[in-house]
Every structure is written in C-alpha cells, then in structure tokens.
Amino acid sequence: MVNSHRETNQSHQSLEDGYRAVVMGYGNMLMSAKKYSKAKELFEEYLKGNPDDSEIQSLLKKSTDILDKLEKFKNIVGKTI
C-alpha cells in the first residue's frame, strides 16, 4: 500500500512537471510569435494552481511589461497622428 501511494505521488509529480514543461514551451513560443496577450493568459492560468513558480512568474512579468510598453507606444503614436 505504501509503495502504491508513493508511485501515485511520483506519477502525479511527473504529470505536473510535464504540464509545466508544456506551459514553458508553449508560452515561450507565443512570446516569440509576439502573442503576448495569449502568453500572459497561459501564465496566469498556470499560476492559479502553482502560485510559487518563480520562473513562470518571471515570464508573466515579462509578457505584462511588453504589453504595457506596447500600449504606451500606441498612445504616443495615436497622439502624434
């Protein structure tokens, strides 16, 4: 019974690690494709269940910073036209 519980925990951890790897890979791909809003949504959703993941938090901050800069740029360009 203890062995089965341990195997279940290891399997669950393996799934979580796999999910994290998918989030990282897909999120980075979205960022490379300049799909910052989609990447931000992905990172936010992941962090709901894994709020202490500092690497994903960093990617979320990066996507948010880029979106903020793009919004500021749009406002500046809009005022000069």
Buried (B, 14 or more C-beta within 10 A) or exposed (E): EEEEEEEEEEEEEEEEEEEBEEBBEBBEEBBEEEBBBBBBBBBEEBBEEBEEBEEBBEBBEBBBEBBEEEEEEEEEEEEEE
